Amino acid sequence: MVSKLSNGHRQQPRFLIWGGNGWIAGQLKRLLQEQGKEVHTTTIRMENREAVLSELLLTKPTHVLNAAGCTGRPNVDWCEDNKGQTVRSNVIGTLNLADACYQANIHCTTFATGCIYQYDKTHPVGGRGYTEEDRPNFEGSFYSLTKSHVEPVLSSYPNCLILRLRMPVSDDLHPRNFVTKLLNYERVVNIPNSNTILHDLLPASIMLAEHGETGVYNFTNPGAISHNEVLTLFKDIVRPELSWQNFTLEEQAKVIKADRSNCSLDTSKLVAKLKEYQYEIPEVHEAYEKCFERMKAVGIE
């Protein structure tokens, strides 16, 4: 695949991943290496203008994949107590990197979030999902607040591809895996949500970047799945002895600093675009089943 943003001459893709030590960044690097692509990583702070420009000049990428940013450790509650750092990374840094890439004619993919919505009367549980054109309506956490405000500005750059992930899931029990988080909670709420199975979506992100796609995409598997459905599948396929308890949203609110986004995203735009490249994403229940079968096959319990 040849880059569309190549200063008037044909150039083989050279990928530079921001957030090089991160969970998703590591998976992207491995995927690109398996595909035989040239890939570099960096941990330079995105808000450091001079350092960002120097890195772009040194590496000369055709594509930047931005998998950096503050999501909080162990969860988004961290952002409530570290608002300055969250703004520098999720707002100033994200826009600085996109702007630097724009000036250098480099395609920039940002791994963003779909946790900027919540169910309401026009988008009820089991009803229609939020599209890329719907205005964000969830500001219950500072993390989501920064993301919902930066996205419209970021999308104004003609070189940017914005992929909205939600509750990402990997084929292992990494601490960042949404399934791992569910397993470690004493109690969980039971409400349907859109989820991103990385095995299915990360190859699609590379494909979209290579084709020079831009704009905003809801980047989840089609459909929505409840926490209980996820845990039931995990119990049936991976860990038969698993048990868990539920609690209500009201009860959950008493033990967390920031509210959590619960919503379903409409993936019609993504599905239609990927169909142009003969790539299909499985529905979320099917995707989870396949994910857990892959876990079982390698001995994860």
Residue, then its C-alpha position, 0 to 999 in steps of 0.5 A: m500500500v502506498s501512502k496518499l500523503s507522500n508529498g507528491h511522490r510514491q512512498q512505502p508506508r513507514f509507521l511511527i507509533w506514539g505511546g510506544n510502551g503502551w498496551i495498544a501500542g505494543q499490539l500495533k507494533r507486533l501486527l505491523q512487524e508481522q505484516g512486514k511493515e517498517v515501524h518505529t515507536t516513541t515515548i516522547r511527550m506529545e505536548n512537547r512541541e520541539a521534541v515532537l517536531s524533532e522526532l517527525l523530522l528524524t523518523k520521517p513517517t508516512h503514518v503516525l498512530n497515536a496510541a498515547g494519552c491519559t486513561g488513568r491507572p488503574n482506571v479513569d478515576w485517576c484523571e479526577d485527581n490529575k486534571g492538569q496532566t490529563v489536559r496536557s496529554n489528552v487535549i494539548g498533546t493530542l492536538n499538538l501531535a495532529d498539528a505537527c503531522y498536518q504541517a509535515n503532510i503526515h497521516c495521523t490516526t488517533f485512538a480515541t474513545g466512544c465513552i462520550y455518550q450515555y443512554d437517553k430517551t432517544h438512544p435507550v438501552g436496546g435502541r438505536g446507537y449513537t452515530e459519529e454525527d451525534r453530539p456527545n452527551f456524557e460528561g460524568s468523568f473528567y477523562s470523557l470531558t477532555k475527549s468530547h471537547v478535543e474530538p471536534v477540533l481534532s476532526s477539523y484537521p484533514n489528515c486525521l483519522i479518529l477511531r472511537l474505541r470502547m472497553p477494549v478487549s485483548d486475547d490475554l488477561h492483560p491488566r488493561n483488558f476490559v475482561t480482566k477488569l470485570l474479573n477483578y471487580e467484586r461486583v459489576v453492573n449489568i448493562p449492554n455496551s459497545n465493546t472493541i475486540l482488538h483482534d478484529l479492530l486493530p488490523a482494520s485500523i492499519m488498513l484504514a490508515e494505509h488507505g488514507e482514510t480520515g474523519v471519525y469512526n465508531f470503532t467497535n464490533p457491531g452490536a452491544i453486550s452486557h457485562n453478565e453476557v461477557l462473564t457468562l461466555f467466559k465462564d462457559i468457555v474459559r473458567p467454569e468455576l467463575s462466579w460474580q455478583n451484580f449491583t446497581l448503577e446507584e450502588q456503583a456510584k458510591v464506590i467510584k469517583a467518576d461516573r462511567s459511560n454506558c452506551s451503544l455505538d452505531t457501526s454502520k459507517l465503519v462496516a460500510k467502509l471496511k466492506e470496500y476493502q473486503y474486511e468484515i468485523p464479527e458481531v460482538h457476541e460472536a467476537y467474544e466467543k472467538c476471543f475466549e476460544r483463542m484464550k482457551a487454546v493457549g491455556i489461559e484460565 
